[in-house]
Amino acid sequence: MSYADPGAPDVINRVTIRMPYVAETKCTTVKTWPVVTTRSPLWLRRIAEQIGLQFRRETHFDFPPYSATDPDGQHVILLEGRYAIAYAKLIAGAIGIYRADTDPYLGWVWVHPYERGRGLAILGC
């Protein structure tokens, strides 16, 4: 396949697994880092949404588990990767937590394939 192929951008977008990043200067201004809530800035909710789209693509769900414009009370914990780009943190995954009345429960988890099995998140009892 050549990059001159008109369908190439769609194929590349479909098979590329992205890792969003956050500049460290922005991380220090966000008090809820790395938890994304309904009150988080839109740019941070968009990162959670991007991870949710990767989750949907890999699990073949009909819809992504998180939407930046309609978070529906969901909290998303962003998982930092072990790689860095200049002064930015790579986001290697996310954990979606739903609030059911008073008891939160785990809704979805997605970790970038390069970071799986490396202990990014350890769930305890």
Secondary structure as GFF3:
##gff-version 3
##sequence-region A 1 125
A	DSSP	alpha_helix	8	15	.	.	.	ID=ss1
A	DSSP	beta_strand	21	23	.	.	.	ID=ss2
A	DSSP	alpha_helix	24	29	.	.	.	ID=ss3
A	DSSP	beta_strand	35	36	.	.	.	ID=ss4
A	DSSP	alpha_helix	42	59	.	.	.	ID=ss5
A	DSSP	beta_strand	75	85	.	.	.	ID=ss6
A	DSSP	beta_strand	88	100	.	.	.	ID=ss7
A	DSSP	beta_strand	103	111	.	.	.	ID=ss8
A	DSSP	three_ten_helix	113	115	.	.	.	ID=ss9
###
